[in-house]
Amino acid sequence: MDKQMRAEREKRAVILQSEGQRDASINTAEGDKQQTIKASEAKKQQAINEAEGQAAAILSVASATADGIRKVADALRQPGGHEAMQLRIAEQYVTAFGNMAKTGTSMIVPANLTDISAVIATAMNAIKAPKVAGDPLLGVKQQPRVE
């Protein structure tokens, strides 16, 4: 009877030990699972935050560009605006060719390089191109669509 009681106690001890190991394994696995989920959620939130930041940056640049274009358009409507634009085009033309001459060992030069007035006239013709319906910068109202 003594052996039977000892065997019974040992059996319960083994069962309790195995249940403890099982519970510890379950707890460890549950902890790993929670850690993986939290890490995944953190990566997701980071991606969302970065995307929102990039979107805000794009909108900011687009807004600033649109404001700059509006200011240029307004300046062109002022007296002397076209002459100022012609001067700016001539300056950029000369600067561009100067930079090309500095950086390259050889360069192809247009036949009328010295004729800046032809360059300005070409640029002005591009600006005087027909206005496109619906272009708010050119001040043309959009025509209603007929279907």
RATANOR-V342818 format. One record per helix or strand of 3 or more residues. SS is the DSSP state (H for helix, E for strand). FROM is the first residue (numbers start at 0). TO is the last residue. If there is no record, write none. Layout:
SS | FROM | TO
SS | FROM | TO
//
This chain:
H | 1 | 76
H | 80 | 102
H | 115 | 126
//
